[in-house]
Amino acid sequence: MQIVMKCFSVFLLAAVEIWAAVPLGFALKLDPEITCAATVLGAVSGVVAVMALGQKVRDWFLRKRGREGQGRNRLIIRIWDRCGVPGLGLLAPLLTGAPLGAAIGVGLGARAGRLFFWMSLGVVLWSVGLTAAGAAGIQGVHQLWRKFF
């Protein structure tokens, strides 16, 4: 039962931010594969939740931020202008978080199916990459520890 709660914690955090979910999985001593799977499922669930709200998200985004955006969102708008839905889907999970990236895509009028595909692909790629980097880092620290202590 304890592992289910750990996975659920990673899942819930990933629905908001991948960058925080992967380290949480390692902190909870979950296997890298489980951490990655919970992160992917959580982040994709966050994307689905935002996309399900559709028009409400679009109205909120345009009212709150306008077309120009602010801060990191301005970078995402530039990516949108240059690369469209594929660029947004591949980079937003890392730069703004998957749900906010989906909200921006919906707000800019992306077609739901295409946005979901690219956002999901971005979530998978970044989750695998961050999990692999974290696992390699932990393994390297253990090797250094054994060598010197």
N, C-alpha and C positions, 0 to 999 in steps of 0.2 A: 504493500500500500504506500510505503514511503517513496518508492521510485515513481509511482504515479503522481504524487504531489510535486515531486521535483520536476518531472516532465511538464506538468501543468503550469508550474511557475515559469519555466522557460517559454512555454507556449504563449502564455499571457503577456509576458514581457516582449516577446518577438512580435506580437500583434501591434506593438507600438514602435519598437526599435531593435533592429538586428544587432547593432553594436553593443547593446547591453545584454541581450539574451545569450549570446555565445559565451561571454565570460561568466555569466551566472551559471550556465551549464557546467563549466569547468569548476567553478567554486563549489557547486553542489556535488562534485565528483561523479558526474554522469559520464558514460562513455562518449567519445567524440561522435560516434555514429548516432547515438540517441540525441545528443545535443543538437546535431545538425538537423535531424528529422523533426524534432520539436520546434526548432527555429523556423524551418521552412513552413511547416504546417501553421504555426502561429502567424507568421508574416503574411502568408497567402490568405489566411482568414481575415486579417486586418484589411487587406486589399478588397476582398469580397464584401466585407461590411461597408466599406466606404462606397464601393461601386453600387451596392444595393440601394444606397440612399440617393444615388444619381442626381436628379435635378435639384434636390435640396442642397447637396454638396456644391453643385455648380453655382447656385445662387449665393450661398454663403461665401464661397471662394471669391467670386467676382465682387461682392459687396465689401468683403473684408480686405482683400489685397489688390483688387483691380487687375488689369492685364499686366502691369509692370512688375508687380511683386516687390519683395524687399529682401535684403540679405542673401541667404542661401537660395531663397526662392527665385531671386533674380538670375542666379546661375542656372537654375532649372529651366527658367523661361528661355534663356539663351540656348540651352541644349535643345529645348523643344523647337525653337526657330530653326536651328541648324540640322537636327537629326530626326525630329518628329517623335512619333510614339516609340520606335525602337530605342532611340537614345534616352528618352525619358525612362522607359521601362528598365533599361540596363543600369542606369546611373542613379536614379532616384532612391532605390532601396539603401544605397550606401550614403548618399549625400543628405537626404532629408528624412529618410525612413519610408518604408513601403506605403503606409496609409496616407501620409501627406503627399507622396508622389502620385498615388492614385487619385487623391482629391484634386491635385493640380491638373492631372490628365483629364479628369472628368470636367473640371472647370474650364479647360481649354477646348473642350468639345471632342475629345478622342472617342472613337467607337469602342464600346465596352469589350467586345470579344478580343479585338486587337490589343487593347490596353491590358487586359487580363493576361494574355499570352506573354507579352513582353515584360510585364511586371513580375509574373511568376518565374520567368526565365532569369531575370535579374536577381530575384530573391534566392533562387536555387544557387546561382553562380556565386553570389556574395556570401551566402551561408556556408557553402562548401569551402570557399577560400578562407574565410575568417576562422572556421573551425579547424581546417588543416593548419593554418598558421599558428593558431593557439595550441594545438596538439604538438606541433613541432617545437614550439617554444618551451612548452612544459617538459618535453622529452629532453631537450638540450640542457635545461636547467638541472634536471635530474642527473644527467651524465656529468656535467661540471661538478655538481655536488659530490658525486661518488669519486671523481678523480682527485679532488682537492681536500675532501674531508673524510 
